Amino acid sequence: VRRGLGVLVLTGVAAVAAAPAGAVRKPQRKVVTVNDNYYLPAKLTVNKGSTIVWRWPDDAGDVHDVKLGRHPKGAKGFWSEPGAAGYSFTRKLTVPGRYAIVCTLHEEMTMTITVRS
Amino acid sequence: MSLTRIALATVVAALGVAALGVAAPAGAATDYPPPTNPGGAKGKPKGPFKTRYVCEKKQGHGCFRTIQAAVDAAKAGDTVIVPDGTYKEAVRISGAKKRYLKLLGNTETPARVVLQGSNKRQNGVFINGADHVTVKGFEAKNYRANGFFITNATGYTFRNLVATHTGTYGVYAFNTIGGSIIDSAASENNDSGFYIGQTPPQTKPVRSMVRNVSSYANVLGFSGTNMRYVTITKSLFFNNGLGIVPNALDSEKYAPPEHNVITNNEVFWNNFNYFLGAPFTLREGATGDLAYPVGTGILLYGSRDTKVTNNRIFGHYLVGLGMVEALTLKQDDAMDLVGNQFTENSFGVNSMTTGNDTDRNNIDIAYDGNGSDNCISGNTGVQVTIPADQSTFAACPFSGANAFSQDALGQMIAPAVAEDHEAYWVKRTAPHPTVDGFEPLEHYTP
């Protein structure tokens, strides 16, 4: 069964790779957890139009926020409320390019998102 | 237990990595905005100013249903009056258009104007980029993040505030210049009751004032990561895990803390071992391998030019007053202690009793001799010290390298890495003398 799955996955990968140029990739929904003091994942690649959900832990944590730094031309800036726990912040990324995210309260806490066209 | 410096460095380095968890990737500096410069170009508004009223019960005309609606309608320099009541809101005051705003509750009895977080809202009042805002006369409780939080601003006034049972900080100022926190109280916060962090260095420093505050039953009574130009005075810090802790950390900019003054405070009974139970949820950081040394009155964890003078420090089971280099700091040039002074403090005498009863600390003063220009003199009641022979203590004034003691460093770090947070406690005065209206908190029982 495991081997069969591997073949299936490989087949799928091949199918994606072989997709005709200009084919529309479906928007995704990705969750980023906001931890002390790091985002997870710290690098993310998504399709155009994807929704990113930053999710703070349910129990307890330090205060963090999500602010957009350098971003593609035409993308709108965003900056979440500072939260510690039981909070989430959602943004839809519609402009392809690279988005740099930082916690303004902890300068080492950064992440990047690449939005494919 | 005495650790060699190499062994200690190894331990600390290992603990530091563990505490940081997954490291964020290094990104190009230009990708991320630098901290906002507090104090924008906008000047004092000219008016005319209006007073906006939040509705009292059954009142329906000429007033606003919520505090946020009144704030949203207010222009720079306006006043928002909030009557007694409970408000299930997270109030946000943002941008230069709200500068000089006054948000006023009940200054005589703040507990009558309650901001209720209901354990789901993040911040009771959050101010971002609005200079010279005044908030007076509120109690914020049960917020997941902070009770009162200001950032990227200058000249704030927080007065007559009560912050209790928040997820992180009771009253919090980050990346601010020249504010005041006065006549306020904070309790049962799972980090610090009061916190001033990441103060930008200034060529013409504007000092901040913390005066007549009461902080108790928190993990820390007062925390100051990379805090500078702050005076803490005429205040009570008691029944916290630790009382007052200026500290140098990499997680915020502008290390180390410097040019702070801690004077004329009562710092006592900070022996709250929250590890064994607390009225709040402990954060992962508080339960990590490198723990705050519970049972400490005042601890400088890396500092420059900080004066700790004329405080009454008593009844601590670990250390009354100590300073140690910021061992976990990656920024080497900000790690060492430089130019700090411990002078004219009283130890082991309970100043809260009419008879000034004996109420000893386990260790009165601890200092390993790291750094330069640090001095200790004129203190009274000092009986037990680290090191015992006070070989690291230079009398004030002093300039030059201090006499480092590896053994003293080992003694100071040992409680922070011990599994049993009471392993190094000694209760030299037990029970504490009775103080009307105050009950010692060591172990929390619901």
Interface residues (C-beta under 8 A of the other chain):
Chain A: N35 D36 N37 Y38 Y39 L40 A42 K43 D59 A60 G61 D62 V63 K67 G69 R70 E81 P82 G83 A84 A85 G86 Y87 A100 V102 T104 L105 H106 E107 E108 M109 T110 M111 T112
Chain B: L20 G21 V22 A23 A24 P25 G27 T30 D31 Y32 P33 P35 T36 A90 R92 N119 K120 Q122 N123 F126 R144 A145 N146 F149 T151 N152 G167 T168 Y169 Y172 F174 N175 N190 D191 Q198 D250 S251 E252 K253 F280 T281 L282 R283 E284 G285
